[in-house]
Amino acid sequence: METSTKFVFLMHPKEYKREKAGTGRLTHLCLANSDLQVGVGFDDHESVQALIKDPRNFPALLYPGATARNLSAGGLGADELGGRQLVIFLLDATWSGARKMLRLSPSLQRLPRLMFAAAGRSRYVIKQQPQDGCLSTLEATHEVLLALERSGLDRYPHPEQLLGLFGRMQDFQIRCAADPARGGYRRQPYSEPGERSAAHGRSGARRSRYLRAPETTRSGS
């Protein structure tokens, strides 16, 4: 799928090595104008820094927070881009992993932040999101493209492509889990996302911190 926006998926090494259902990799394979880079800290990453410093680009980070611009509400306009290519960095990791990646990358902390208003709950059946508002990398990219098209900043002619792939990937994982000859899969049936109860106690308190902005790195005096 062609997009004028460049998407850069910054994948945590654990996602790269262990995930059977990594949606960041799937999304990257669907988008012609995208990169996938693996690491934890990206201040010394040559390709990432080249994209950030290129004056032809408007680099931004998809990450919620008080200063994030809501793409769903028209928080970014074509006049602000000034003819530059919009480059969106996405942290592909667990929420705790993403916070660590951002903490170790001051250059990402300094980028303008983008967010969106999700149309509904996550469609992830084979994983439970830590709290409402959390989406997979694939779902987040889908929501961003919908918002960019509404704002006139990009075209998204085939929104069913990403979500269709997401559904087929999960169907495959569920079939694998039902096959007793395959090891490494859970054997309990998956409940629907809307039927799952939120975590309570210490686990719930820890998860409630995931959508807060991490502490920024301060320079010494």
Buried (B, 14 or more C-beta within 10 A) or exposed (E): BEBEBBBBBBBBEEBBEEBEBBBBBBBBEBBEBBBBBBBBBBBEBEEBEEBBEEEEBBBBBBBBEEEBBBBBEEBBEEEEBEEEBBBBBBBBBBBBBBBBBBBBBBBBBEBBBBBBEBEEBBBBBBBBBBBEBBBBBBBBBBBBBBBBBBBEBBBBEEBEBBEEBBEEBBEEBBEBBEEEEEEEBEEEEBEEBEEEEEBEEEEEEEBEEBBEBBEEBEEEE
